[in-house]
Amino acid sequence: MILAAAIHPAPNAPVRTGVIPPQPVVNTTVDGSAVVFTWHADYATFRLETTASLDDPVIWLPVDTGGAVRHVLTPGDGNQFFRLVPP
């Protein structure tokens, strides 16, 4: 299993020059055969998205976390990529 995580700002989100906004840290742990993503409650309004391919055009779909700041992934067939994006 290969695991990678990336954090992407929202498209067209304003960023003040010279100021780097704080980025959430996504923690990844393995629990048996599952992978658990968690992030700090300060970022509870961020949403987790997934895609099966990073080839253009990339289509990101929301992951239903039930409002939690964690997601449990049971690996299956094929690739899954995730990102955490601001509201």
C-alpha positions in Angstrom: 0.0 0.0 0.0 1.3 3.4 -0.9 -0.1 6.4 1.0 0.3 10.1 0.3 -1.5 13.2 1.4 -1.7 16.7 0.0 -3.4 19.9 1.2 -4.7 22.2 -1.5 -6.2 25.7 -1.1 -9.6 26.3 -2.6 -9.6 27.5 -6.2 -9.5 31.3 -6.5 -9.2 31.7 -2.7 -7.7 35.1 -1.8 -4.3 34.9 -0.2 -2.7 38.0 1.2 0.8 38.7 -0.2 3.5 37.8 2.2 1.2 35.9 4.5 1.1 32.1 4.5 -2.2 30.9 5.9 -1.9 28.1 8.5 -2.4 24.7 6.9 -4.0 21.8 8.6 -2.0 18.7 9.4 -3.6 15.5 8.3 -2.5 12.6 10.5 -2.5 9.1 9.0 -2.5 6.0 11.1 -3.0 2.3 10.3 -5.6 0.4 12.4 -5.6 -3.2 11.3 -6.4 -3.2 7.6 -7.8 0.3 7.7 -6.2 3.7 7.2 -7.4 6.5 9.5 -7.1 10.2 8.5 -7.6 12.7 11.3 -7.2 16.5 11.4 -7.5 19.1 14.2 -10.9 20.3 15.2 -9.9 23.9 14.3 -10.4 22.7 10.7 -13.8 21.1 11.2 -15.3 23.2 8.4 -12.7 21.8 5.9 -14.0 19.0 3.7 -12.3 15.8 2.6 -12.5 15.0 -1.1 -11.4 12.0 -3.1 -10.6 11.0 -6.7 -9.6 7.8 -8.4 -7.2 9.5 -10.8 -4.9 12.5 -10.9 -5.1 12.6 -14.7 -6.8 15.6 -16.3 -9.5 16.4 -15.9 -9.4 15.6 -12.2 -12.8 15.2 -10.7 -12.9 15.6 -6.9 -15.9 14.2 -5.0 -16.8 14.9 -1.4 -16.3 12.3 1.2 -19.1 12.0 3.8 -17.3 12.3 7.2 -20.6 13.0 9.0 -19.1 16.3 10.2 -16.2 14.4 12.0 -12.6 15.4 11.7 -11.6 11.9 10.8 -12.2 9.3 8.0 -11.6 5.6 8.1 -10.6 4.1 4.8 -10.6 0.4 4.2 -8.3 -0.1 1.2 -9.9 -1.7 -1.8 -9.0 -2.2 -5.5 -7.6 0.7 -7.4 -6.2 4.0 -6.4 -7.8 6.6 -4.1 -6.4 10.1 -3.7 -7.6 12.5 -1.0 -7.4 16.2 -0.3 -8.6 18.4 2.5 -9.9 21.7 1.3 -11.2 24.8 3.1 -14.9 25.8 3.0 
